Every structure is written in structure tokens, then in C-alpha cells.
Amino acid sequence: MKNATLRINTTNPIAAIDPRLYGSFVEHLGRAIYSGLYQPGHPSADADGFRGDVLELVRELKVPVIRYPGGNFVSGYDWEDGIGPQNGRPVRLDLAWATQESNQVGLDEFHDWLDKTGATLMYAINLGTRGIDEARNIIEYANHPGGTYYSELRKKHGREQPYDIKLWCLGNEMDGPWQIGAKTATEYGRLAAECAKVMKMYDPDIELVACGSSHQGMPSFGDWEREVLEHTYEHVEYLSLHSYYSNAENDSPAYLAKNLAMDDFIKTVVAICDEVKAKKGSQKDIMLSFDEWNVWYHSLGNDRNAPRFGPEPPPLLEDIYNFEDALLVGGLLITLIKNADRVKIACLAQLINVIAPIMTEPDGGAWRQTIFYPFLHATTYGQGMALNVDVSCPAYDCKDRQGVPYLDSVAVYNAAKNETTLFVLNRDLHTDMETKITLEGATELTQHISYAGHDLKATNGPGAELICPENMPCAKMEDGTVTLSIAKASWNVFRFRLS
């Protein structure tokens, strides 16, 4: 057995965690909407056609904000197609995902669904095929009380009160050659700035997210961020980051260290933002919106053979996650919390069926994937002030980096509950870690959740949610210190009561 010490650092907190750090994402893609959250005729469907079993799981996750309607989809989407009487809406070809879009769910329906979940909306506008006109028209439709063309149109559709959407994305991945209406950094930066100006003429209190690079492997990464911020710096609050992680090479030690690559990515983008700030002599910090992150690689082979432009939504990006995917998702959450001073919004991409913690059977039930649980623990116990943890433990070398600590950890102090929660990932695949945890002022370890003891490749499925965390016996604390064993290949949640 190896030995480690963890000391929760209460003297130099990282930052207050924005609850939107635990957001998610729903796109018109595959079965995310149709036979995902919306399926009239399903045994659990309510009067509006929304699946009750899915709503229960989304509420369980307590997702605070959901990005919608895309994603690549949004760059060819006309939002007007998704409003008004459903029986009069056009069916369109979605070129982003080679499917048919029925438009039975649009802004009005999705906002109704959000009201049922308790989440707020992060709405993305189309800056691929459209631009300034869409920006000014949709904010009038969504947010203006009444007396104008688009606000009265909303009322005509049965929505008397404005939606008052406060968080908007200015397009999606506009540097990507796969994107409809892809643009250079100059083209996008100028358009995004003009759209931002128009939207803030209506409401100066809205928050706007400009597109960063689609991922850090793009040839223009860095240069794109600088150029876009040159145009948009004083008009937007956030710059987006997107990244997905894969174990296609089946190298588990390297895979479980990939949250360290996420940390590198965040710090690089922060440095670029601050470089532009210094150049402009601005007093304003640009914060980050990591609005697409997850594991994605299991489904790629199946997606290549998906039918094109059929009338039914095909099962696209339906990764079935295993236990080691859940461990990495836990590590990625640790990294996001560690960067809570600059990452204020993040979206697990996505929420239902499409690279998602929640899956559905079209005519059956809904079930939790392995990655559901670390995300649930973060939304439940990760609210408050982020705290660094001083970690002393053995390390290992892997393909992509050297000196990877076996333990990765962060803590969160919740003043309202008078408790501190410690999240710990043990990357060691072979040996438990005898660990001494110290937290000044702690009087009791009240809960230890351990997600451990499973084959790395084990998965959940409909009617077989066997890969689940469990509550462990709580070791006794003495003088703010507890000594216990952290299982190999495990995700852990420790909750401490404070004096």
C-alpha cells in the first residue's frame, strides 16, 4: 500500500464557484430532443409531450443552466421555424448532422421544458448563415415585454411573459471548416462585435460568450483567440473553450491523466485573454465558458454508418460509458473547480442520449450512465468556495506526461451548511492509497462516498445500473485529521462537519 497526505488549504481560497460551472448542453442532434426529452405518446410523457422519466433524472442532476440549440446545428438554423403552431412548422434538412429536423421543439417548447427542470437557458444564435438581424429579432421575441412585432408574436403563441434570457452564445465553433458559414477570425470577430452591440442596446445586463477555437489542436489556436478578442473584448464577458477526451488507444494511465491537459488548456487561454487585456489597457477580465466538455470516442465507428436525411432521428454520438470514463469525468470536474477563478460557466456535452449521462429507450425507460454519478456529486456537494488541496503522494510517468500524481484533489467550503467537501481521484490502477487528510476546524467526517471496485470497462445499461457508488464507513477524526484507505482506481467524496 502506498501512502499520501492531503491538507485542505483554507488560508488561500481559489474563488467562489459560479453554480453555472455545472451546466449542460442539449442540441438538435440524434436522439437528444426527439425520443430523448420529447416524445408524445411515451408512457411517461406529460401533456406537453415531455418524458417524465427523463425529467426526473435531469432534476436529480440539478443542472443549473443548459446551452441550446447547438452546437453545429445552430449555424444553419432559422429560429423562426420552431415557433408558432406545431402543425404548421416546416420540416428542414439539417446539414450539420445529415438529418431531418421536424421543428416540433423550438424556443417556446424548450423553455417550457426548462421551467419543469429548474434550469435556465444559455441560448446560441446563428452566426453561420445569419447574423445581426437574428440577434436583434430573437432578443426582442424572447425578452421584450410587449408592444412590438416580435414580442406580440410571442404573446400570440401563448407566452405572455418574456423569457428574460440573460446568457447568450454568439455562434458556435466558427473557426471549424465543418461549420456552416465558417469564418476567419477577423470575419467572425467583426460580426460577433456588431451582434453584441445590437443585443446590448436592448439590454446592457445580458452576458455574451464569444467563440474561442473549436479545440486546442486547431492550427489557428491562440491566434484565433487574440484576433477575436481584439474585436469583441469590451462587448463580451466570456470566451468559449471546447474539448473532448478519448481513450481510443486503450492506455488507461495516460487517459486518467487527461484532466491535466484540460488544466493546461485553460491556463493557456487565460494567458491569452490577459495578454489582450494588457494590450488594450482594459480594467476588465474576460472569464471563460468551457461550454463543451466530455468523453467522446466510443460511438465514432457507428456514426459513420448512420443513415442520412431519414425521417426519424438516428442514434448519433451514443457513447456507452464505462467505469474509467466516469473516473476521468471526476478528474475533469476537479480541474474545472480548481479553475473557478476564471471558468465561470461549463457545460457537460451533452445531457440526454448524445454523449450523455442520461440515456433513453425509445419505448422503454431512462437510465443513468456511469458518468452520471461524479457529475451528480459535483452539482450536489460542489457549491461554495473552491479550496486548493496540498497533495503529497507518489507519481507515475505515462505516454503523454511525466510525474502524474496518483491522487488529484480539490475541496469546496459551503458556509450555509458549515461543511467542507473533498473530491479525490485515485489514478493508481493497482494499489490502494493509505491517506492522511487534514482540515483545520473539522470535527467529523460525516460521509465517504466511494466509486470503486469495478472493472475499468464495465458499463451500465437499461435495467442494469450496476456500476454505482456506495457509502463507506466513516473513519474517526482526531484533531482535524483522519487516516483512511482510498481504493485503487476510484472517485471519492468526503464531507466534513466544521466546528
Secondary structure, DSSP 8 states (H G I E B T S, - for coil): -EEEEEEE--SS--EE--GGGGEEE--SSTTSTBTTTB-TTSTTB-TTSBBHHHHHHHHHHT--EEEES-SGGGGG--GGGGSS-GGG---EEETTTTEEE--SS-HHHHHHHHHHHT-EEEEEE--SS--HHHHHHHHHHHH--SSSHHHHHHHHTT--S-----EEEE-S-TT-TTSTT---HHHHHHHHHHHHHHHHHH-TT-EEEE---SSTTSTTTTHHHHHHHHHHTTT-SEEEEEEEE--TT--HHHHTTHHHHHHHHHHHHHHHHHHHHHHHT-S---EEEEEEEEE--TTHHHHHT--SS-SS----S----BHHHHHHHHHHHHHHHHTTTTEEEEEEE-SBSSS-SEEE-TTS-EEE-TTHHHHHHHHHH--SEEE-EEEE--EE--SS-S-EESEEEEEEEETTTTEEEEEEEE--SS--EEEEEE-TTEEEEEEEEEE-SS-TT-B-BTTB-----EEE-----BTTEEEEEE-SSEEEEEEEEE-
